[in-house]
Amino acid sequence: MRNSFLCLLFYVCSSLFLQGAEKTDWLEELDGVIANRSFYMERKESRIDSLRALSRPDLPLEEHYRIHYAIYQEYSTYRFDSAMQYVFLNREIAAQLNHPTYRDKTEIAYIILLATTGMYHEALDHLASINREQLNPVLLSKYYSVAEWTYYAAAALTDD
């Protein structure tokens, strides 16, 4: 829900800039959104709890992978350490299944988390470890967009 909150916050701020509305009206609206932060957090936690409830010991590993990935996506814009925990769980599942697509999808998720937290060197190292020639075509565009974003963010913040 943090992602939705940030999108709404961005929308309000950009609307203020683009439409030239009076600042006080938009600031009041922004204050209202911020005041409802607990509402957005409760919805996020509810979605995460619902996903966790789907996980049962008798499920195949592939289903655990999918559930963990959905939980990672919820946490990725909300709680770094929890998102990282689910990435690590999926790394183990991908290794157990010897599933290259799961492995690469998990590594891309890991790179996103590293880059989001400013760990650009580590993100770029992991990016280089992915073999693009053997990458599932479905993941190729995600790989390139993550690479572009990581290099752009690193260059913008380091002047390198």
Number of C-alpha atoms within 10 A of each C-alpha: 20 18 15 12 16 12 12 14 17 13 13 17 16 12 13 17 13 9 8 10 11 10 12 10 11 17 14 11 15 17 12 11 16 14 10 11 13 10 12 17 15 12 13 19 15 13 16 17 12 12 15 15 10 11 16 10 7 7 10 10 15 15 13 20 22 14 19 23 21 18 21 25 16 21 23 23 16 17 12 15 12 15 23 18 14 24 26 16 15 26 20 15 20 21 12 10 13 11 12 14 16 21 19 24 23 24 22 22 22 23 24 22 21 20 21 17 11 15 15 22 14 13 26 18 11 15 22 11 11 15 10 15 8 11 15 15 12 10 14 16 11 14 23 13 11 20 20 12 15 24 17 12 16 19 12 10 10 9 7 7
